[in-house]
């Protein structure tokens, strides 16, 4: 059983080098693919020094976002190697070999398509969540109420008492997916630049009756690199988020026109509020 890990780098070579130094000798990993997503700094030059028979540095010809960047790596793997499982990882992830091994052992079960660990971040722990509802999407467009969105989609604490918990969506910063499951949903959907990638994937997997699980006994640390914040202004991040939301609801979730209109209306109201807030902070 051969496994490949894909790490997407964008102006974040320091963190990418850290994870490469940590995982380069992991025997559980047969191939390590770093995709440089058309960085505007000297990332590519720095990362090329790590290239060998196991580690491959691949350049995306254009920065088309998270989904497209990961697809560059996935397609490279599928065209050049025979693997059973593909690991998707951010550069700012700290993961032990034993953790990867344990997660891969779960994927030997026929009913599992995706497995993810508990993700520990500085201020939150992510253990998977439900697909968005119209109400949760609406809440996400109301100032001061956005913080409650995830609580609406979270599973109950008792659901995480077992070793494995079936969920609908896992954090996109680190998860493992079977090759055939990834092919069944035509890889990542490239219609979004940033955000909603894991939600779109979760919905497509669910529609194919492909199951996603969290291993409650495995953890990784997500150090939350600031590379996205440095590269994308707050107002643009919000626009990316809402455009991705709208695409998901319209094209993937097939939401009705009236609900889409309401979502769009609340989006523009929130956007206006955000612009005014940023203006007064100057």
Order of alpha helices (4+ residues) and beta strands (2+ residues): beta-alpha-beta-alpha-beta-alpha-beta-beta-alpha-beta-beta-alpha-alpha-beta-beta-alpha-alpha-beta-alpha-alpha-alpha
